[in-house]
Amino acid sequence: MLIFRLIHRILVGLNLLFALLLVLTYVSVYVNPEQFWFAALYGLLYPFFLFVNLGFLFYWTFRWKKLVFISFVAILLGINHFNGFVRLPYGNTTRQLKAQFKVMTYNVNLFRLYSWSKLKPSYSEVFNYVKNNSFDVVCLQEFYLKEGKLNLDQAKLQSGMQIYSSYIFRRSTSAYGLAILTNLHVVCTGEISFPNSFNACMYADVVKGADTIRVYNLHLQSTRLKERNFNFLLRNEFKFDSKNYDELKDLLTRFGVAFTKRARQVNMVVEHMRTCRYPIIICGDFNDSPVSYTYHTLTASLHDTFKDAGSGVVVTFNGLWPSYRIDYVLRDKRFSTVSYASPRLKFSDHYPVVVEVQLSGKR
């Protein structure tokens, strides 16, 4: 009997610990990584803490113990974060709406035109998909042109759309950056440059009917993990030696730099948005999960279209890390979301996000 009491107490203690850790993930989204970046790691661990608490929830329910309320309350406190990962099919009235504006965001992974790619270039498949799906606006991240492979005129011809680009760097034989594709009338375009980064933001004011809409194409700082970082994470070795210490230090340094730069970048975008009088849609690769300072800051004034019309669990990065929904389409309150989809295209290491919205009529 003593051993069972001991096990029971250990389980209760672990349940309290993981419930507290889950709650801390909710708090972490309010902490600016520029002040304390380590808090952002809690957001990345949200799914793990959630699954552990779900396990305790089922265990105590099976045991008919009131201790079930420990995890139940912890999960309930973060139900809005839960909905950012999993959308349950209830209360969906979007099918009654009529789509007016169709947009896609897609990180195209340089169209696989980088020299070390073992796969064939994907620009033809990407542009054919664009051409065959009647988009009003398409936002591409990691847009890449290379002499002898793909130039801007070829991209326009194959996509059937005008291309407005913002290059982070240009060389004599190549160019890399962002692109907004549309055949709508464009009033103006602009860019937000991020210092000391290969990431950036651009925008275009497009006219649809009687409305002018600002579309931001956003690519925030990536963690830039190397192969050896993945190998370290996957190894089942936890030896405290100098080699592992150096690997862990390098890994945490990369996270710290990425979290800090993303916070600075997202704050720049939010400040820029405040000067805009048009209805806003933000598309892009945020390189962050729905439990993050990045996501929380942007959705303070914008709505996540996945929460409006998504279904189930959606992952938009098909690599090992970060295997979350990191590509988003956000809309302001002057829109209503009609549909949300993330087609499982195999043309990149990301999946696109396709959203249809309707303007509410309020100006």
Secondary structure, 3 states (H helix, E strand, C coil): CHHHHHHHHHHHHHHHHHHHHHHHHHHHCCCCHHHHHHHHHHHHCHHHHHHHHHHHHHHHHHCCCCCHHHHHHHHHHCHHHHHHHEECCCCCCHHHCCCCEEEEEEECHHHHCCCCCCCCCCHHHHHHHHHCCCCCEEEEEEEEEECCCECHHHHHHHHCCEEEEEEEEECCCEEEEEEEEECCEEEEEEEEECCCCCCEEEEEEEEECCEEEEEEEEECCCCCCCHHHHHHHHCCCCCCCHHHHHHHHHHHHHHHHHHHHHHHHHHHHHHHHCCCCCCEEEEEECCCCCCCHHHHHHCCCCEEHHHHHCCEECCCECCCCCCCCCEEEEECCCEEEEEEECCCCCCCCECCEEEEEEECCCC
